[in-house]
Amino acid sequence: QVQLKETGPDLVQLTQTLSITCTVSGFSLTTYNVHWVRQPPGKGLEWMGAMWNGGGTDYNSAFKSRLSISRDTSKSQVFLKMNSLQTDDTAKYFCARLGYGSPGWYFDFWGPGTMVTVSS
Amino acid sequence: DIQMTQSPPSLSASLGDKVTITCQASQNINKYIAWYQQKPGKAPRLLIRYTSTLESGTPSRFSGSGSGRDYSFSISNVESEDIASYYCLQYDNLPYTFGAGTKLELK
């Protein structure tokens, strides 16, 4: 069955770099797209960026050049890396699969998320 | 970027009530809207896609409608398991954008 799981640090120091891994199973990264979404405590959902099945990426301009998404298809893993962390980057970070349903692509499966706190 | 204005921010309902949440997009999103349910500490769960198509496993008391810029999501006969937050998502254009959410509570 389709599963996604995020792994990363619980705590990151101010101005440091966050690295999170999304490990997927039940589907191939060369067939499906995986995106990143985050949610600050008590707040709403924010789309961060995409790893497309062809290997390309797209990013929310809100993160400017701080964000990088990559993958290792042999390990079924997608990576998020974001630098210059600030306290307002404290959030739960989710990876989600973009599934296709005629018509259109939407998030059909999500990982449970990983909570990251940025500490000064 | 397409802005999704979701209302109300919170909703209080009794068991068996019908409730409706709306999302207005800042431009036509061609029915590419999905609705998600999120319970505390959990990931969002897809309920409805393409405005009104129920995802497999979504109870029939959930429904969606709309077109152009204006969309709605309803729960008829609210049950205790429906107590959660609900979000709309537009997937017509990147960046995908979510509504701010609606927290459904029991009266």
Boltz contact constraints between the chains, C-beta under 6 A:
constraints:
  - contact:
      token1: [A, 44]
      token2: [B, 98]
      max_distance: 6.0
  - contact:
      token1: [A, 44]
      token2: [B, 100]
      max_distance: 6.0
  - contact:
      token1: [A, 44]
      token2: [B, 101]
      max_distance: 6.0
  - contact:
      token1: [A, 45]
      token2: [B, 87]
      max_distance: 6.0
  - contact:
      token1: [A, 45]
      token2: [B, 98]
      max_distance: 6.0
  - contact:
      token1: [A, 47]
      token2: [B, 95]
      max_distance: 6.0
  - contact:
      token1: [A, 47]
      token2: [B, 96]
      max_distance: 6.0
  - contact:
      token1: [A, 58]
      token2: [B, 94]
      max_distance: 6.0
  - contact:
      token1: [A, 60]
      token2: [B, 95]
      max_distance: 6.0
  - contact:
      token1: [A, 94]
      token2: [B, 43]
      max_distance: 6.0
  - contact:
      token1: [A, 101]
      token2: [B, 49]
      max_distance: 6.0
  - contact:
      token1: [A, 104]
      token2: [B, 32]
      max_distance: 6.0
  - contact:
      token1: [A, 104]
      token2: [B, 50]
      max_distance: 6.0
  - contact:
      token1: [A, 104]
      token2: [B, 91]
      max_distance: 6.0
  - contact:
      token1: [A, 106]
      token2: [B, 34]
      max_distance: 6.0
  - contact:
      token1: [A, 106]
      token2: [B, 49]
      max_distance: 6.0
  - contact:
      token1: [A, 106]
      token2: [B, 91]
      max_distance: 6.0
  - contact:
      token1: [A, 108]
      token2: [B, 46]
      max_distance: 6.0
  - contact:
      token1: [A, 110]
      token2: [B, 43]
      max_distance: 6.0
  - contact:
      token1: [A, 110]
      token2: [B, 44]
      max_distance: 6.0
  - contact:
      token1: [A, 112]
      token2: [B, 43]
      max_distance: 6.0
  - contact:
      token1: [A, 113]
      token2: [B, 43]
      max_distance: 6.0
